[in-house]
Amino acid sequence: MSDRHGRFAWYELLTTDMAAAQAFYGQVVGWRAKDASAAFPYTVLYAGPAEVGGLMELPPEARRMGATPRFVGYVAVDDIDATADRLRRLGGSVLVPPTDSNIGRVAIVADAQAATFGLVGGLKRGEAAAWPEPEPGQVGWHELFAADGQQAVAFYRELFGWQPAARENDRLDSYLLVSAGGRTIGGMFTKLPRAPAPFWLYYIEVADIAVAVARVKEGGGRVVQGPMELLGGSWIARCIDPQGAMFSLQGKTSQTGIEPASTRELDWTAEWGGFASRGKVVARPKRP
């Protein structure tokens, strides 16, 4: 079994304007871009020297079916066909069957609660995320808004071997940490009922979240939740890019331009771009 098996290893942004998206993320998170088109336009995105993902047009047929711009995270597996079969047996769905592509053999799938993600076997591009901490521009956290958090943990444990991760000293028991290959890679929790569908959200590391948040706004995106301080001193902000794709930022801050949310509750609830959610633990504000 390879050291990549069961870990998120590639990310694609499907968008309606590749040039605009390339410029936006270049400004916000520092991604460089290189054309890698073959049968269709495709751009590889770099964080420093490392390949982190790809950029492509949202297919017209997907738009006709109501699909909107989005990020897709791909989990690397040693045998994609066997993994797709296992996913079906566990109650998931294979939306695009295993197919050879420019990045490897890929499939688009949905878990048993209809949250979509990708599988990739024989990945030809990308490098493993930094250990133990991600570098700026890399995706450092993965968050599942599930219909049922406990059931989601069980599904991914059976599918990839993910394990519950040890918790730090926080009190948000509904936020379930998961690990792959001994590394904590993200969290899962039960979304509020009014959120229309389960989905994965990806957190991009930045050197200074205050600067990145300002650039989101300058570039025509929206900061819809945060910045919020986590236990431990890091900050997060949930955003929507100009084409409508959801993403999150995480990192330290110089404090410049930060407008702290009025509430720093350990169990927060918020409306976010039409999605109501419960999420990562944040710290209470410091008293002056």
Number of C-alpha atoms within 10 A of each C-alpha: 8 8 12 18 19 23 22 24 24 25 23 20 22 22 24 21 15 19 13 15 21 19 15 21 20 17 16 22 24 20 23 20 19 13 12 15 12 9 8 10 12 18 22 21 28 20 19 14 10 19 24 23 27 24 25 20 17 18 12 11 9 11 12 9 8 8 13 16 21 21 21 22 25 24 23 26 27 17 15 21 19 10 18 22 14 15 22 16 12 16 13 21 21 17 13 12 16 21 14 13 14 15 17 17 21 25 23 20 23 20 22 20 19 16 19 19 20 22 29 30 24 15 22 12 16 19 15 16 19 12 8 9 10 17 19 19 26 25 27 24 19 19 22 23 25 26 23 15 20 15 16 22 22 15 20 18 17 14 20 18 15 22 19 16 17 11 14 8 7 12 11 16 11 16 23 22 20 23 19 21 14 10 14 20 19 21 22 25 25 21 22 19 11 11 17 12 15 20 20 19 19 22 21 21 24 27 18 20 27 22 18 23 26 17 17 21 16 13 18 13 21 19 21 17 17 20 23 26 24 18 16 8 12 17 22 26 22 22 24 22 22 20 18 16 18 21 18 22 28 27 24 16 21 11 12 11 12 16 11 13 13 10 12 17 13 17 16 14 12 14 13 17 15 11 16 17 19 19 22 21 20 23 19 15 14 6 4 3
